[in-house]
Amino acid sequence: MRLQGKTAIVTGGASGFGAGIVRKFAAEGAKVLIADLNMDMAEEIAGEVRGVAMKVDVASNASVQSLAEAAAHSIGSVDILVNNAGVTHLPMPMQDVSEEEFDRVFAVNCKSVYLTARHFVPLMTAAGTGAILNVASTAGLSPRPRLNWYNASKGWMITATKTMAVELAPSGVRVNAICPVAGETPLLKSFMGEDTPEIRAKFLSTIPIGRFSTPEDMGNAACFLCSDEAGMITGVAMEVDGGRCV
């Protein structure tokens, strides 16, 4: 029960890695608010873990502000914030990605971190404690071709993690990131372009451990970094990738 008595918000917590983090946090004693656009799935997981579900657009300032206000009433102070919500564009040459797709990737993957910081960092610094976890990607460390602007957005997130950590450390707030390799999530097909045995085999050939990452892998890593056990760890981008970035 490493998170006993703590409260957490997980954006994009209704599916994929986010759902794995929600389930692990709840199993370790945290009360969790699942913030997601898909309310049906969010409410299903909230019922499973006795948490709270809320429809949130992480790229909208008004929506994130409403999240902060609602969290105060539903779970109280926020001890842990996980910026997990993310999107990608389909694999293609960088110049073929539309402006609309580019804007969407950076709004969801990058602007969301800025918006949650605007509304939750003041609360954490006032309390003198807190843990923020950004779910980045190996794409931000070792980019794959044809996912150029997604790679760049995750590189941005890793740099944001480090600069947030340096600024917030004196206030007692830790900021870390995890960098998953491709996993069995709703985004997997988007990363690959199409889901065929041949393309899966090609992806797996780049992962020394020989398997995709799982929501449980991310839940375990996230739990450690957000727990008091990691009290001396801030500003890291932990590779949870089966050796992909070695």
GUNU-483684 format. One record per residue (C-alpha): residue number from 0; y, z negated, x negated. Coordinates in steps of 0.5 Angstrom, whole numbers, plus 2048, in hexadecimal, padded with zeros to 3 digits. Layout:
! residues N
NUM Y Z X
...
//
This chain:
! residues 246
0 800 800 800
1 805 802 7FB
2 80A 804 800
3 809 7FE 804
4 810 7FC 808
5 813 803 806
6 816 808 80A
7 816 810 808
8 819 816 80B
9 815 81D 809
10 818 823 80B
11 813 829 80D
12 80E 823 80E
13 80A 826 813
14 806 82B 80F
15 804 82D 808
16 806 828 802
17 80A 825 807
18 805 822 80C
19 801 820 806
20 807 81C 803
21 808 819 80A
22 800 817 80B
23 800 814 804
24 807 810 805
25 804 80D 80C
26 7FD 80B 809
27 801 807 803
28 805 803 808
29 80C 807 809
30 80F 809 810
31 810 810 810
32 815 815 813
33 813 81C 814
34 819 821 814
35 816 828 815
36 818 82E 81A
37 811 82E 81D
38 812 828 822
39 80B 829 824
40 807 829 81E
41 80C 823 81B
42 80B 81F 822
43 803 820 821
44 804 81D 81A
45 809 818 81C
46 803 815 821
47 7FE 816 81C
48 802 811 817
49 806 80D 81C
50 80C 810 819
51 812 814 81C
52 814 81B 81D
53 81A 81E 81D
54 81C 826 81E
55 821 827 818
56 824 82D 815
57 824 82B 80D
58 829 831 80C
59 82E 82F 811
60 833 829 810
61 834 827 817
62 82C 826 817
63 82B 822 811
64 831 81E 813
65 82D 81D 81A
66 827 81B 816
67 82B 816 812
68 82E 813 818
69 827 813 81C
70 823 810 816
71 828 80A 816
72 825 808 81D
73 81E 80A 81D
74 81C 808 816
75 822 804 813
76 824 805 80C
77 821 80B 808
78 81D 809 802
79 81A 80F 800
80 81C 816 802
81 818 81C 800
82 81B 823 800
83 815 827 802
84 817 82D 806
85 817 833 803
86 816 83B 804
87 815 841 800
88 816 848 801
89 810 84D 800
90 80E 850 7F9
91 813 856 7F8
92 817 859 7F2
93 81E 854 7F2
94 822 85A 7F4
95 81E 85B 7FA
96 81F 854 7FD
97 824 854 803
98 82B 850 803
99 828 84C 809
100 822 84A 806
101 825 848 7FF
102 82A 844 803
103 825 841 807
104 821 83F 801
105 827 83C 7FE
106 829 838 804
107 822 835 805
108 820 834 7FE
109 827 832 7FB
110 82C 830 800
111 828 82C 804
112 827 827 7FD
113 82F 827 7FD
114 82F 825 805
115 82A 820 804
116 82E 81D 7FE
117 834 81D 802
118 832 819 808
119 82C 814 805
120 82F 813 7FD
121 835 80F 800
122 830 80A 804
123 82B 80A 7FE
124 831 808 7F9
125 834 803 7FD
126 82D 800 7FE
127 82C 800 7F6
128 825 803 7F7
129 821 809 7F9
130 81D 80F 7F7
131 81E 816 7F8
132 818 81B 7F7
133 81A 823 7F7
134 814 827 7F8
135 815 82D 7F3
136 810 832 7F0
137 80C 835 7EA
138 810 83B 7EC
139 817 837 7E9
140 813 836 7E2
141 80F 83C 7E1
142 811 841 7E6
143 80D 847 7E9
144 80F 84E 7E9
145 812 850 7F0
146 813 84A 7F3
147 81A 84A 7EF
148 81F 846 7F4
149 81A 841 7F6
150 818 83F 7EF
151 820 83F 7ED
152 821 83A 7F3
153 81B 835 7F1
154 81E 835 7EA
155 825 833 7ED
156 821 82E 7F1
157 81E 82B 7EA
158 825 82B 7E7
159 828 828 7ED
160 823 822 7EC
161 825 821 7E5
162 82C 821 7E6
163 82B 81C 7EC
164 827 818 7E8
165 82C 817 7E3
166 832 816 7E8
167 82E 811 7EC
168 82A 80D 7E7
169 830 807 7E7
170 830 806 7EE
171 828 805 7EE
172 826 80B 7F1
173 820 80F 7EE
174 820 817 7EF
175 81A 81B 7ED
176 816 821 7EF
177 80F 824 7EF
178 80D 82B 7ED
179 807 82D 7F1
180 803 834 7F0
181 801 838 7F6
182 7FD 834 7FB
183 7FA 835 801
184 800 835 805
185 804 839 80A
186 808 83C 805
187 802 83F 801
188 801 845 804
189 809 846 803
190 808 845 7FC
191 802 84A 7FB
192 805 84F 800
193 7FE 850 803
194 7F8 84B 803
195 7F2 84F 800
196 7EC 84C 7FC
197 7EF 851 7F6
198 7F6 84E 7F6
199 7F3 847 7F7
200 7EF 848 7F1
201 7F5 84B 7ED
202 7F9 844 7EF
203 7F3 840 7ED
204 7F2 843 7E6
205 7F9 840 7E4
206 7F7 839 7E6
207 7F3 836 7E1
208 7F0 831 7E5
209 7ED 836 7E9
210 7F0 834 7F0
211 7F6 835 7F5
212 7FA 82E 7F6
213 7F9 82A 7FC
214 7FE 826 800
215 7FA 820 7FE
216 7FB 822 7F7
217 803 822 7F9
218 802 81B 7FD
219 7FF 817 7F7
220 804 81A 7F2
221 80A 819 7F7
222 808 812 7F8
223 808 810 7F1
224 80E 812 7F0
225 811 80F 7F6
226 80E 808 7F5
227 811 802 7F1
228 80B 804 7EC
229 810 80A 7E9
230 816 805 7E9
231 817 808 7E2
232 816 80F 7E3
233 81C 813 7E5
234 81E 81B 7E4
235 817 81D 7E3
236 814 824 7E6
237 80D 822 7E6
238 808 828 7E6
239 803 827 7EB
240 800 82E 7E9
241 7F9 82D 7E6
242 7FC 830 7E0
243 7FF 836 7E2
244 805 834 7DE
245 802 832 7D7
//
